[in-house]
Amino acid sequence: MNVYLWQSARDELKASLGKNCVKGPYIRAVTIGGSLEEPLVVIDPSNGCTARRLTITPERGVALPSVSTPTTSTPTTTTL
């Protein structure tokens, strides 16, 4: 998932997540609980981020699902 943080949350979390982590438009994360309105996520420890559990409240930002795209141009099929 992609977490978009409001500027106030970026300022608040810069020290704990890493200043390079909050530079981009979004932060990659995995949902591990919470609710649709306030998901509990684990920040992906890449792109200068520190892995951390965090609840994304409406005051902090918004968490949006992301979709992975295939890494090959060859379509794959699954036989059931």
mmCIF file of the N, C-alpha and C atoms, coordinates in Angstrom:
data_MODEL
# 
_entry.id   MODEL 
# 
loop_
_atom_site.group_PDB 
_atom_site.id 
_atom_site.type_symbol 
_atom_site.label_atom_id 
_atom_site.label_alt_id 
_atom_site.label_comp_id 
_atom_site.label_asym_id 
_atom_site.label_entity_id 
_atom_site.label_seq_id 
_atom_site.pdbx_PDB_ins_code 
_atom_site.Cartn_x 
_atom_site.Cartn_y 
_atom_site.Cartn_z 
_atom_site.occupancy 
_atom_site.B_iso_or_equiv 
_atom_site.pdbx_formal_charge 
_atom_site.auth_seq_id 
_atom_site.auth_comp_id 
_atom_site.auth_asym_id 
_atom_site.auth_atom_id 
_atom_site.pdbx_PDB_model_num 
ATOM 1   N N  . MET A 1 1  ? 0.833   -1.152  0.000   1.00 0.00 ? 1  MET A N  1 
ATOM 2   C CA . MET A 1 1  ? 0.000   0.000   0.000   1.00 0.00 ? 1  MET A CA 1 
ATOM 3   C C  . MET A 1 1  ? 0.882   1.220   0.000   1.00 0.00 ? 1  MET A C  1 
ATOM 4   N N  . ASN A 1 2  ? 0.297   2.322   -0.385  1.00 0.00 ? 2  ASN A N  1 
ATOM 5   C CA . ASN A 1 2  ? 1.005   3.600   -0.386  1.00 0.00 ? 2  ASN A CA 1 
ATOM 6   C C  . ASN A 1 2  ? 0.414   4.486   0.699   1.00 0.00 ? 2  ASN A C  1 
ATOM 7   N N  . VAL A 1 3  ? 1.260   5.060   1.506   1.00 0.00 ? 3  VAL A N  1 
ATOM 8   C CA . VAL A 1 3  ? 0.836   5.962   2.567   1.00 0.00 ? 3  VAL A CA 1 
ATOM 9   C C  . VAL A 1 3  ? 1.219   7.384   2.162   1.00 0.00 ? 3  VAL A C  1 
ATOM 10  N N  . TYR A 1 4  ? 0.221   8.245   2.079   1.00 0.00 ? 4  TYR A N  1 
ATOM 11  C CA . TYR A 1 4  ? 0.437   9.658   1.794   1.00 0.00 ? 4  TYR A CA 1 
ATOM 12  C C  . TYR A 1 4  ? 0.261   10.404  3.105   1.00 0.00 ? 4  TYR A C  1 
ATOM 13  N N  . LEU A 1 5  ? 1.318   11.052  3.570   1.00 0.00 ? 5  LEU A N  1 
ATOM 14  C CA . LEU A 1 5  ? 1.278   11.786  4.838   1.00 0.00 ? 5  LEU A CA 1 
ATOM 15  C C  . LEU A 1 5  ? 1.110   13.273  4.586   1.00 0.00 ? 5  LEU A C  1 
ATOM 16  N N  . TRP A 1 6  ? 0.274   13.911  5.403   1.00 0.00 ? 6  TRP A N  1 
ATOM 17  C CA . TRP A 1 6  ? 0.152   15.363  5.346   1.00 0.00 ? 6  TRP A CA 1 
ATOM 18  C C  . TRP A 1 6  ? 1.485   15.960  5.825   1.00 0.00 ? 6  TRP A C  1 
ATOM 19  N N  . GLN A 1 7  ? 1.736   17.198  5.484   1.00 0.00 ? 7  GLN A N  1 
ATOM 20  C CA . GLN A 1 7  ? 3.011   17.832  5.823   1.00 0.00 ? 7  GLN A CA 1 
ATOM 21  C C  . GLN A 1 7  ? 3.264   17.823  7.335   1.00 0.00 ? 7  GLN A C  1 
ATOM 22  N N  . SER A 1 8  ? 2.243   18.075  8.131   1.00 0.00 ? 8  SER A N  1 
ATOM 23  C CA . SER A 1 8  ? 2.424   18.082  9.584   1.00 0.00 ? 8  SER A CA 1 
ATOM 24  C C  . SER A 1 8  ? 2.886   16.716  10.090  1.00 0.00 ? 8  SER A C  1 
ATOM 25  N N  . ALA A 1 9  ? 2.371   15.635  9.509   1.00 0.00 ? 9  ALA A N  1 
ATOM 26  C CA . ALA A 1 9  ? 2.789   14.287  9.899   1.00 0.00 ? 9  ALA A CA 1 
ATOM 27  C C  . ALA A 1 9  ? 4.205   14.001  9.404   1.00 0.00 ? 9  ALA A C  1 
ATOM 28  N N  . ARG A 1 10 ? 4.554   14.493  8.222   1.00 0.00 ? 10 ARG A N  1 
ATOM 29  C CA . ARG A 1 10 ? 5.921   14.320  7.716   1.00 0.00 ? 10 ARG A CA 1 
ATOM 30  C C  . ARG A 1 10 ? 6.908   14.971  8.680   1.00 0.00 ? 10 ARG A C  1 
ATOM 31  N N  . ASP A 1 11 ? 6.569   16.173  9.138   1.00 0.00 ? 11 ASP A N  1 
ATOM 32  C CA . ASP A 1 11 ? 7.441   16.871  10.086  1.00 0.00 ? 11 ASP A CA 1 
ATOM 33  C C  . ASP A 1 11 ? 7.530   16.107  11.400  1.00 0.00 ? 11 ASP A C  1 
ATOM 34  N N  . GLU A 1 12 ? 6.398   15.601  11.875  1.00 0.00 ? 12 GLU A N  1 
ATOM 35  C CA . GLU A 1 12 ? 6.342   14.860  13.138  1.00 0.00 ? 12 GLU A CA 1 
ATOM 36  C C  . GLU A 1 12 ? 7.148   13.567  13.082  1.00 0.00 ? 12 GLU A C  1 
ATOM 37  N N  . LEU A 1 13 ? 7.089   12.855  11.953  1.00 0.00 ? 13 LEU A N  1 
ATOM 38  C CA . LEU A 1 13 ? 7.671   11.516  11.858  1.00 0.00 ? 13 LEU A CA 1 
ATOM 39  C C  . LEU A 1 13 ? 9.054   11.480  11.206  1.00 0.00 ? 13 LEU A C  1 
ATOM 40  N N  . LYS A 1 14 ? 9.557   12.622  10.785  1.00 0.00 ? 14 LYS A N  1 
ATOM 41  C CA . LYS A 1 14 ? 10.844  12.671  10.074  1.00 0.00 ? 14 LYS A CA 1 
ATOM 42  C C  . LYS A 1 14 ? 11.962  11.996  10.872  1.00 0.00 ? 14 LYS A C  1 
ATOM 43  N N  . ALA A 1 15 ? 12.045  12.258  12.165  1.00 0.00 ? 15 ALA A N  1 
ATOM 44  C CA . ALA A 1 15 ? 13.131  11.706  12.980  1.00 0.00 ? 15 ALA A CA 1 
ATOM 45  C C  . ALA A 1 15 ? 13.006  10.185  13.136  1.00 0.00 ? 15 ALA A C  1 
ATOM 46  N N  . SER A 1 16 ? 11.787  9.682   13.295  1.00 0.00 ? 16 SER A N  1 
ATOM 47  C CA . SER A 1 16 ? 11.631  8.245   13.537  1.00 0.00 ? 16 SER A CA 1 
ATOM 48  C C  . SER A 1 16 ? 11.607  7.416   12.256  1.00 0.00 ? 16 SER A C  1 
ATOM 49  N N  . LEU A 1 17 ? 11.156  7.996   11.133  1.00 0.00 ? 17 LEU A N  1 
ATOM 50  C CA . LEU A 1 17 ? 11.111  7.244   9.876   1.00 0.00 ? 17 LEU A CA 1 
ATOM 51  C C  . LEU A 1 17 ? 12.350  7.464   9.019   1.00 0.00 ? 17 LEU A C  1 
ATOM 52  N N  . GLY A 1 18 ? 13.021  8.578   9.228   1.00 0.00 ? 18 GLY A N  1 
ATOM 53  C CA . GLY A 1 18 ? 14.182  8.933   8.407   1.00 0.00 ? 18 GLY A CA 1 
ATOM 54  C C  . GLY A 1 18 ? 13.826  10.092  7.505   1.00 0.00 ? 18 GLY A C  1 
ATOM 55  N N  . LYS A 1 19 ? 14.689  11.098  7.446   1.00 0.00 ? 19 LYS A N  1 
ATOM 56  C CA . LYS A 1 19 ? 14.361  12.298  6.671   1.00 0.00 ? 19 LYS A CA 1 
ATOM 57  C C  . LYS A 1 19 ? 14.231  12.006  5.184   1.00 0.00 ? 19 LYS A C  1 
ATOM 58  N N  . ASN A 1 20 ? 14.987  11.024  4.665   1.00 0.00 ? 20 ASN A N  1 
ATOM 59  C CA . ASN A 1 20 ? 14.857  10.670  3.250   1.00 0.00 ? 20 ASN A CA 1 
ATOM 60  C C  . ASN A 1 20 ? 13.560  9.921   2.977   1.00 0.00 ? 20 ASN A C  1 
ATOM 61  N N  . CYS A 1 21 ? 13.037  9.267   3.995   1.00 0.00 ? 21 CYS A N  1 
ATOM 62  C CA . CYS A 1 21 ? 11.800  8.502   3.849   1.00 0.00 ? 21 CYS A CA 1 
ATOM 63  C C  . CYS A 1 21 ? 10.619  9.415   3.531   1.00 0.00 ? 21 CYS A C  1 
ATOM 64  N N  . VAL A 1 22 ? 10.570  10.563  4.153   1.00 0.00 ? 22 VAL A N  1 
ATOM 65  C CA . VAL A 1 22 ? 9.407   11.443  4.007   1.00 0.00 ? 22 VAL A CA 1 
ATOM 66  C C  . VAL A 1 22 ? 9.586   12.498  2.910   1.00 0.00 ? 22 VAL A C  1 
ATOM 67  N N  . LYS A 1 23 ? 10.619  12.340  2.074   1.00 0.00 ? 23 LYS A N  1 
ATOM 68  C CA . LYS A 1 23 ? 10.845  13.294  0.985   1.00 0.00 ? 23 LYS A CA 1 
ATOM 69  C C  . LYS A 1 23 ? 9.916   13.066  -0.205  1.00 0.00 ? 23 LYS A C  1 
ATOM 70  N N  . GLY A 1 24 ? 9.619   11.815  -0.504  1.00 0.00 ? 24 GLY A N  1 
ATOM 71  C CA . GLY A 1 24 ? 8.811   11.493  -1.680  1.00 0.00 ? 24 GLY A CA 1 
ATOM 72  C C  . GLY A 1 24 ? 7.328   11.711  -1.450  1.00 0.00 ? 24 GLY A C  1 
ATOM 73  N N  . PRO A 1 25 ? 6.547   11.497  -2.502  1.00 0.00 ? 25 PRO A N  1 
ATOM 74  C CA . PRO A 1 25 ? 5.103   11.718  -2.385  1.00 0.00 ? 25 PRO A CA 1 
ATOM 75  C C  . PRO A 1 25 ? 4.382   10.655  -1.552  1.00 0.00 ? 25 PRO A C  1 
ATOM 76  N N  . TYR A 1 26 ? 4.977   9.477   -1.446  1.00 0.00 ? 26 TYR A N  1 
ATOM 77  C CA . TYR A 1 26 ? 4.336   8.425   -0.670  1.00 0.00 ? 26 TYR A CA 1 
ATOM 78  C C  . TYR A 1 26 ? 5.377   7.533   -0.015  1.00 0.00 ? 26 TYR A C  1 
ATOM 79  N N  . ILE A 1 27 ? 4.906   6.736   0.940   1.00 0.00 ? 27 ILE A N  1 
ATOM 80  C CA . ILE A 1 27 ? 5.751   5.770   1.647   1.00 0.00 ? 27 ILE A CA 1 
ATOM 81  C C  . ILE A 1 27 ? 5.115   4.399   1.456   1.00 0.00 ? 27 ILE A C  1 
ATOM 82  N N  . ARG A 1 28 ? 5.909   3.413   1.103   1.00 0.00 ? 28 ARG A N  1 
ATOM 83  C CA . ARG A 1 28 ? 5.406   2.043   0.930   1.00 0.00 ? 28 ARG A CA 1 
ATOM 84  C C  . ARG A 1 28 ? 5.210   1.407   2.300   1.00 0.00 ? 28 ARG A C  1 
ATOM 85  N N  . ALA A 1 29 ? 4.121   0.641   2.448   1.00 0.00 ? 29 ALA A N  1 
ATOM 86  C CA . ALA A 1 29 ? 3.822   0.003   3.726   1.00 0.00 ? 29 ALA A CA 1 
ATOM 87  C C  . ALA A 1 29 ? 2.980   -1.249  3.492   1.00 0.00 ? 29 ALA A C  1 
ATOM 88  N N  . VAL A 1 30 ? 2.845   -2.049  4.542   1.00 0.00 ? 30 VAL A N  1 
ATOM 89  C CA . VAL A 1 30 ? 2.010   -3.251  4.526   1.00 0.00 ? 30 VAL A CA 1 
ATOM 90  C C  . VAL A 1 30 ? 1.013   -3.125  5.661   1.00 0.00 ? 30 VAL A C  1 
ATOM 91  N N  . THR A 1 31 ? -0.257  -3.360  5.365   1.00 0.00 ? 31 THR A N  1 
ATOM 92  C CA . THR A 1 31 ? -1.286  -3.304  6.398   1.00 0.00 ? 31 THR A CA 1 
ATOM 93  C C  . THR A 1 31 ? -1.241  -4.570  7.236   1.00 0.00 ? 31 THR A C  1 
ATOM 94  N N  . ILE A 1 32 ? -1.272  -4.404  8.568   1.00 0.00 ? 32 ILE A N  1 
ATOM 95  C CA . ILE A 1 32 ? -1.273  -5.573  9.460   1.00 0.00 ? 32 ILE A CA 1 
ATOM 96  C C  . ILE A 1 32 ? -2.471  -5.576  10.402  1.00 0.00 ? 32 ILE A C  1 
ATOM 97  N N  . GLY A 1 33 ? -3.308  -4.565  10.335  1.00 0.00 ? 33 GLY A N  1 
ATOM 98  C CA . GLY A 1 33 ? -4.474  -4.523  11.211  1.00 0.00 ? 33 GLY A CA 1 
ATOM 99  C C  . GLY A 1 33 ? -5.145  -3.171  11.149  1.00 0.00 ? 33 GLY A C  1 
ATOM 100 N N  . GLY A 1 34 ? -5.869  -2.858  12.215  1.00 0.00 ? 34 GLY A N  1 
ATOM 101 C CA . GLY A 1 34 ? -6.586  -1.597  12.273  1.00 0.00 ? 34 GLY A CA 1 
ATOM 102 C C  . GLY A 1 34 ? -7.895  -1.688  11.520  1.00 0.00 ? 34 GLY A C  1 
ATOM 103 N N  . SER A 1 35 ? -8.345  -0.557  11.011  1.00 0.00 ? 35 SER A N  1 
ATOM 104 C CA . SER A 1 35 ? -9.606  -0.492  10.281  1.00 0.00 ? 35 SER A CA 1 
ATOM 105 C C  . SER A 1 35 ? -9.380  0.190   8.935   1.00 0.00 ? 35 SER A C  1 
ATOM 106 N N  . LEU A 1 36 ? -10.424 0.222   8.122   1.00 0.00 ? 36 LEU A N  1 
ATOM 107 C CA . LEU A 1 36 ? -10.317 0.891   6.826   1.00 0.00 ? 36 LEU A CA 1 
ATOM 108 C C  . LEU A 1 36 ? -10.017 2.378   7.012   1.00 0.00 ? 36 LEU A C  1 
ATOM 109 N N  . GLU A 1 37 ? -10.621 2.984   8.034   1.00 0.00 ? 37 GLU A N  1 
ATOM 110 C CA . GLU A 1 37 ? -10.418 4.413   8.295   1.00 0.00 ? 37 GLU A CA 1 
ATOM 111 C C  . GLU A 1 37 ? -9.078  4.705   8.959   1.00 0.00 ? 37 GLU A C  1 
ATOM 112 N N  . GLU A 1 38 ? -8.584  3.754   9.780   1.00 0.00 ? 38 GLU A N  1 
ATOM 113 C CA . GLU A 1 38 ? -7.315  3.949   10.490  1.00 0.00 ? 38 GLU A CA 1 
ATOM 114 C C  . GLU A 1 38 ? -6.503  2.653   10.468  1.00 0.00 ? 38 GLU A C  1 
ATOM 115 N N  . PRO A 1 39 ? -5.899  2.355   9.315   1.00 0.00 ? 39 PRO A N  1 
ATOM 116 C CA . PRO A 1 39 ? -5.131  1.112   9.213   1.00 0.00 ? 39 PRO A CA 1 
ATOM 117 C C  . PRO A 1 39 ? -3.840  1.157   10.036  1.00 0.00 ? 39 PRO A C  1 
ATOM 118 N N  . LEU A 1 40 ? -3.497  0.005   10.589  1.00 0.00 ? 40 LEU A N  1 
ATOM 119 C CA . LEU A 1 40 ? -2.212  -0.181  11.255  1.00 0.00 ? 40 LEU A CA 1 
ATOM 120 C C  . LEU A 1 40 ? -1.278  -0.768  10.210  1.00 0.00 ? 40 LEU A C  1 
ATOM 121 N N  . VAL A 1 41 ? -0.173  -0.076  9.943   1.00 0.00 ? 41 VAL A N  1 
ATOM 122 C CA . VAL A 1 41 ? 0.740   -0.493  8.886   1.00 0.00 ? 41 VAL A CA 1 
ATOM 123 C C  . VAL A 1 41 ? 2.154   -0.674  9.437   1.00 0.00 ? 41 VAL A C  1 
ATOM 124 N N  . VAL A 1 42 ? 2.962   -1.395  8.680   1.00 0.00 ? 42 VAL A N  1 
ATOM 125 C CA . VAL A 1 42 ? 4.399   -1.471  8.920   1.00 0.00 ? 42 VAL A CA 1 
ATOM 126 C C  . VAL A 1 42 ? 5.057   -0.800  7.724   1.00 0.00 ? 42 VAL A C  1 
ATOM 127 N N  . ILE A 1 43 ? 5.865   0.207   8.013   1.00 0.00 ? 43 ILE A N  1 
ATOM 128 C CA . ILE A 1 43 ? 6.563   0.942   6.952   1.00 0.00 ? 43 ILE A CA 1 
ATOM 129 C C  . ILE A 1 43 ? 7.627   0.042   6.339   1.00 0.00 ? 43 ILE A C  1 
ATOM 130 N N  . ASP A 1 44 ? 7.657   -0.012  5.015   1.00 0.00 ? 44 ASP A N  1 
ATOM 131 C CA . ASP A 1 44 ? 8.634   -0.804  4.266   1.00 0.00 ? 44 ASP A CA 1 
ATOM 132 C C  . ASP A 1 44 ? 10.019  -0.170  4.444   1.00 0.00 ? 44 ASP A C  1 
ATOM 133 N N  . PRO A 1 45 ? 10.984  -0.970  4.940   1.00 0.00 ? 45 PRO A N  1 
ATOM 134 C CA . PRO A 1 45 ? 12.322  -0.412  5.194   1.00 0.00 ? 45 PRO A CA 1 
ATOM 135 C C  . PRO A 1 45 ? 13.156  -0.270  3.917   1.00 0.00 ? 45 PRO A C  1 
ATOM 136 N N  . SER A 1 46 ? 12.682  0.533   3.011   1.00 0.00 ? 46 SER A N  1 
ATOM 137 C CA . SER A 1 46 ? 13.429  0.819   1.788   1.00 0.00 ? 46 SER A CA 1 
ATOM 138 C C  . SER A 1 46 ? 13.350  2.317   1.522   1.00 0.00 ? 46 SER A C  1 
ATOM 139 N N  . ASN A 1 47 ? 14.084  2.764   0.558   1.00 0.00 ? 47 ASN A N  1 
ATOM 140 C CA . ASN A 1 47 ? 14.097  4.191   0.196   1.00 0.00 ? 47 ASN A CA 1 
ATOM 141 C C  . ASN A 1 47 ? 14.406  5.094   1.375   1.00 0.00 ? 47 ASN A C  1 
ATOM 142 N N  . GLY A 1 48 ? 15.308  4.668   2.235   1.00 0.00 ? 48 GLY A N  1 
ATOM 143 C CA . GLY A 1 48 ? 15.710  5.501   3.356   1.00 0.00 ? 48 GLY A CA 1 
ATOM 144 C C  . GLY A 1 48 ? 14.772  5.469   4.542   1.00 0.00 ? 48 GLY A C  1 
ATOM 145 N N  . CYS A 1 49 ? 13.807  4.544   4.536   1.00 0.00 ? 49 CYS A N  1 
ATOM 146 C CA . CYS A 1 49 ? 12.845  4.449   5.631   1.00 0.00 ? 49 CYS A CA 1 
ATOM 147 C C  . CYS A 1 49 ? 13.304  3.468   6.704   1.00 0.00 ? 49 CYS A C  1 
ATOM 148 N N  . THR A 1 50 ? 12.888  3.739   7.920   1.00 0.00 ? 50 THR A N  1 
ATOM 149 C CA . THR A 1 50 ? 13.087  2.827   9.033   1.00 0.00 ? 50 THR A CA 1 
ATOM 150 C C  . THR A 1 50 ? 11.798  2.037   9.207   1.00 0.00 ? 50 THR A C  1 
ATOM 151 N N  . ALA A 1 51 ? 11.896  0.716   9.323   1.00 0.00 ? 51 ALA A N  1 
ATOM 152 C CA . ALA A 1 51 ? 10.705  -0.101  9.548   1.00 0.00 ? 51 ALA A CA 1 
ATOM 153 C C  . ALA A 1 51 ? 10.081  0.306   10.870  1.00 0.00 ? 51 ALA A C  1 
ATOM 154 N N  . ARG A 1 52 ? 8.783   0.575   10.829  1.00 0.00 ? 52 ARG A N  1 
ATOM 155 C CA . ARG A 1 52 ? 8.093   1.015   12.036  1.00 0.00 ? 52 ARG A CA 1 
ATOM 156 C C  . ARG A 1 52 ? 6.608   0.731   11.891  1.00 0.00 ? 52 ARG A C  1 
ATOM 157 N N  . ARG A 1 53 ? 5.985   0.331   12.994  1.00 0.00 ? 53 ARG A N  1 
ATOM 158 C CA . ARG A 1 53 ? 4.536   0.158   13.030  1.00 0.00 ? 53 ARG A CA 1 
ATOM 159 C C  . ARG A 1 53 ? 3.905   1.522   13.251  1.00 0.00 ? 53 ARG A C  1 
ATOM 160 N N  . LEU A 1 54 ? 2.825   1.797   12.524  1.00 0.00 ? 54 LEU A N  1 
ATOM 161 C CA . LEU A 1 54 ? 2.238   3.129   12.568  1.00 0.00 ? 54 LEU A CA 1 
ATOM 162 C C  . LEU A 1 54 ? 0.755   3.045   12.226  1.00 0.00 ? 54 LEU A C  1 
ATOM 163 N N  . THR A 1 55 ? -0.086  3.744   12.995  1.00 0.00 ? 55 THR A N  1 
ATOM 164 C CA . THR A 1 55 ? -1.500  3.856   12.660  1.00 0.00 ? 55 THR A CA 1 
ATOM 165 C C  . THR A 1 55 ? -1.683  5.122   11.833  1.00 0.00 ? 55 THR A C  1 
ATOM 166 N N  . ILE A 1 56 ? -2.307  4.968   10.670  1.00 0.00 ? 56 ILE A N  1 
ATOM 167 C CA . ILE A 1 56 ? -2.531  6.103   9.788   1.00 0.00 ? 56 ILE A CA 1 
ATOM 168 C C  . ILE A 1 56 ? -3.915  6.677   10.094  1.00 0.00 ? 56 ILE A C  1 
ATOM 169 N N  . THR A 1 57 ? -3.934  7.732   10.892  1.00 0.00 ? 57 THR A N  1 
ATOM 170 C CA . THR A 1 57 ? -5.182  8.400   11.244  1.00 0.00 ? 57 THR A CA 1 
ATOM 171 C C  . THR A 1 57 ? -5.490  9.459   10.189  1.00 0.00 ? 57 THR A C  1 
ATOM 172 N N  . PRO A 1 58 ? -6.740  9.907   10.091  1.00 0.00 ? 58 PRO A N  1 
ATOM 173 C CA . PRO A 1 58 ? -7.062  10.965  9.127   1.00 0.00 ? 58 PRO A CA 1 
ATOM 174 C C  . PRO A 1 58 ? -6.257  12.241  9.370   1.00 0.00 ? 58 PRO A C  1 
ATOM 175 N N  . GLU A 1 59 ? -5.815  12.458  10.592  1.00 0.00 ? 59 GLU A N  1 
ATOM 176 C CA . GLU A 1 59 ? -5.000  13.630  10.890  1.00 0.00 ? 59 GLU A CA 1 
ATOM 177 C C  . GLU A 1 59 ? -3.579  13.489  10.360  1.00 0.00 ? 59 GLU A C  1 
ATOM 178 N N  . ARG A 1 60 ? -3.121  12.245  10.167  1.00 0.00 ? 60 ARG A N  1 
ATOM 179 C CA . ARG A 1 60 ? -1.755  12.003  9.677   1.00 0.00 ? 60 ARG A CA 1 
ATOM 180 C C  . ARG A 1 60 ? -1.689  11.916  8.161   1.00 0.00 ? 60 ARG A C  1 
ATOM 181 N N  . GLY A 1 61 ? -2.715  11.353  7.545   1.00 0.00 ? 61 GLY A N  1 
ATOM 182 C CA . GLY A 1 61 ? -2.679  11.163  6.101   1.00 0.00 ? 61 GLY A CA 1 
ATOM 183 C C  . GLY A 1 61 ? -3.694  10.145  5.658   1.00 0.00 ? 61 GLY A C  1 
ATOM 184 N N  . VAL A 1 62 ? -3.379  9.463   4.556   1.00 0.00 ? 62 VAL A N  1 
ATOM 185 C CA . VAL A 1 62 ? -4.288  8.474   3.995   1.00 0.00 ? 62 VAL A CA 1 
ATOM 186 C C  . VAL A 1 62 ? -3.462  7.312   3.450   1.00 0.00 ? 62 VAL A C  1 
ATOM 187 N N  . ALA A 1 63 ? -4.010  6.106   3.634   1.00 0.00 ? 63 ALA A N  1 
ATOM 188 C CA . ALA A 1 63 ? -3.362  4.901   3.109   1.00 0.00 ? 63 ALA A CA 1 
ATOM 189 C C  . ALA A 1 63 ? -4.199  4.374   1.956   1.00 0.00 ? 63 ALA A C  1 
ATOM 190 N N  . LEU A 1 64 ? -3.559  4.184   0.813   1.00 0.00 ? 64 LEU A N  1 
ATOM 191 C CA . LEU A 1 64 ? -4.263  3.730   -0.385  1.00 0.00 ? 64 LEU A CA 1 
ATOM 192 C C  . LEU A 1 64 ? -3.682  2.423   -0.882  1.00 0.00 ? 64 LEU A C  1 
ATOM 193 N N  . PRO A 1 65 ? -4.540  1.490   -1.310  1.00 0.00 ? 65 PRO A N  1 
ATOM 194 C CA . PRO A 1 65 ? -4.031  0.226   -1.844  1.00 0.00 ? 65 PRO A CA 1 
ATOM 195 C C  . PRO A 1 65 ? -3.193  0.477   -3.087  1.00 0.00 ? 65 PRO A C  1 
ATOM 196 N N  . SER A 1 66 ? -2.226  -0.375  -3.303  1.00 0.00 ? 66 SER A N  1 
ATOM 197 C CA . SER A 1 66 ? -1.424  -0.298  -4.526  1.00 0.00 ? 66 SER A CA 1 
ATOM 198 C C  . SER A 1 66 ? -1.511  -1.641  -5.226  1.00 0.00 ? 66 SER A C  1 
ATOM 199 N N  . VAL A 1 67 ? -1.311  -1.608  -6.523  1.00 0.00 ? 67 VAL A N  1 
ATOM 200 C CA . VAL A 1 67 ? -1.386  -2.810  -7.335  1.00 0.00 ? 67 VAL A CA 1 
ATOM 201 C C  . VAL A 1 67 ? -0.033  -3.023  -7.981  1.00 0.00 ? 67 VAL A C  1 
ATOM 202 N N  . SER A 1 68 ? 0.500   -4.225  -7.829  1.00 0.00 ? 68 SER A N  1 
ATOM 203 C CA . SER A 1 68 ? 1.771   -4.548  -8.471  1.00 0.00 ? 68 SER A CA 1 
ATOM 204 C C  . SER A 1 68 ? 1.530   -4.846  -9.939  1.00 0.00 ? 68 SER A C  1 
ATOM 205 N N  . THR A 1 69 ? 2.475   -4.451  -10.748 1.00 0.00 ? 69 THR A N  1 
ATOM 206 C CA . THR A 1 69 ? 2.381   -4.761  -12.164 1.00 0.00 ? 69 THR A CA 1 
ATOM 207 C C  . THR A 1 69 ? 3.351   -5.892  -12.484 1.00 0.00 ? 69 THR A C  1 
ATOM 208 N N  . PRO A 1 70 ? 3.041   -6.697  -13.478 1.00 0.00 ? 70 PRO A N  1 
ATOM 209 C CA . PRO A 1 70 ? 3.946   -7.789  -13.838 1.00 0.00 ? 70 PRO A CA 1 
ATOM 210 C C  . PRO A 1 70 ? 5.315   -7.253  -14.239 1.00 0.00 ? 70 PRO A C  1 
ATOM 211 N N  . THR A 1 71 ? 6.336   -8.037  -13.972 1.00 0.00 ? 71 THR A N  1 
ATOM 212 C CA . THR A 1 71 ? 7.696   -7.610  -14.320 1.00 0.00 ? 71 THR A CA 1 
ATOM 213 C C  . THR A 1 71 ? 8.126   -8.133  -15.684 1.00 0.00 ? 71 THR A C  1 
ATOM 214 N N  . THR A 1 72 ? 7.270   -8.930  -16.336 1.00 0.00 ? 72 THR A N  1 
ATOM 215 C CA . THR A 1 72 ? 7.604   -9.431  -17.670 1.00 0.00 ? 72 THR A CA 1 
ATOM 216 C C  . THR A 1 72 ? 6.525   -9.001  -18.645 1.00 0.00 ? 72 THR A C  1 
ATOM 217 N N  . SER A 1 73 ? 6.863   -8.978  -19.901 1.00 0.00 ? 73 SER A N  1 
ATOM 218 C CA . SER A 1 73 ? 5.875   -8.615  -20.919 1.00 0.00 ? 73 SER A CA 1 
ATOM 219 C C  . SER A 1 73 ? 5.115   -9.837  -21.417 1.00 0.00 ? 73 SER A C  1 
ATOM 220 N N  . THR A 1 74 ? 5.511   -11.035 -20.967 1.00 0.00 ? 74 THR A N  1 
ATOM 221 C CA . THR A 1 74 ? 4.859   -12.259 -21.391 1.00 0.00 ? 74 THR A CA 1 
ATOM 222 C C  . THR A 1 74 ? 3.701   -12.563 -20.459 1.00 0.00 ? 74 THR A C  1 
ATOM 223 N N  . PRO A 1 75 ? 2.491   -12.661 -20.980 1.00 0.00 ? 75 PRO A N  1 
ATOM 224 C CA . PRO A 1 75 ? 1.357   -12.992 -20.111 1.00 0.00 ? 75 PRO A CA 1 
ATOM 225 C C  . PRO A 1 75 ? 1.519   -14.383 -19.524 1.00 0.00 ? 75 PRO A C  1 
ATOM 226 N N  . THR A 1 76 ? 1.021   -14.547 -18.313 1.00 0.00 ? 76 THR A N  1 
ATOM 227 C CA . THR A 1 76 ? 1.063   -15.860 -17.692 1.00 0.00 ? 76 THR A CA 1 
ATOM 228 C C  . THR A 1 76 ? -0.357  -16.340 -17.477 1.00 0.00 ? 76 THR A C  1 
ATOM 229 N N  . THR A 1 77 ? -0.535  -17.634 -17.494 1.00 0.00 ? 77 THR A N  1 
ATOM 230 C CA . THR A 1 77 ? -1.846  -18.220 -17.260 1.00 0.00 ? 77 THR A CA 1 
ATOM 231 C C  . THR A 1 77 ? -1.723  -19.258 -16.157 1.00 0.00 ? 77 THR A C  1 
ATOM 232 N N  . THR A 1 78 ? -2.793  -19.450 -15.465 1.00 0.00 ? 78 THR A N  1 
ATOM 233 C CA . THR A 1 78 ? -2.845  -20.460 -14.409 1.00 0.00 ? 78 THR A CA 1 
ATOM 234 C C  . THR A 1 78 ? -3.885  -21.489 -14.782 1.00 0.00 ? 78 THR A C  1 
ATOM 235 N N  . THR A 1 79 ? -3.501  -22.735 -14.738 1.00 0.00 ? 79 THR A N  1 
ATOM 236 C CA . THR A 1 79 ? -4.431  -23.825 -15.024 1.00 0.00 ? 79 THR A CA 1 
ATOM 237 C C  . THR A 1 79 ? -4.980  -24.348 -13.715 1.00 0.00 ? 79 THR A C  1 
ATOM 238 N N  . LEU A 1 80 ? -6.268  -24.412 -13.645 1.00 0.00 ? 80 LEU A N  1 
ATOM 239 C CA . LEU A 1 80 ? -6.915  -24.923 -12.433 1.00 0.00 ? 80 LEU A CA 1 
ATOM 240 C C  . LEU A 1 80 ? -7.233  -26.380 -12.562 1.00 0.00 ? 80 LEU A C  1 
# 
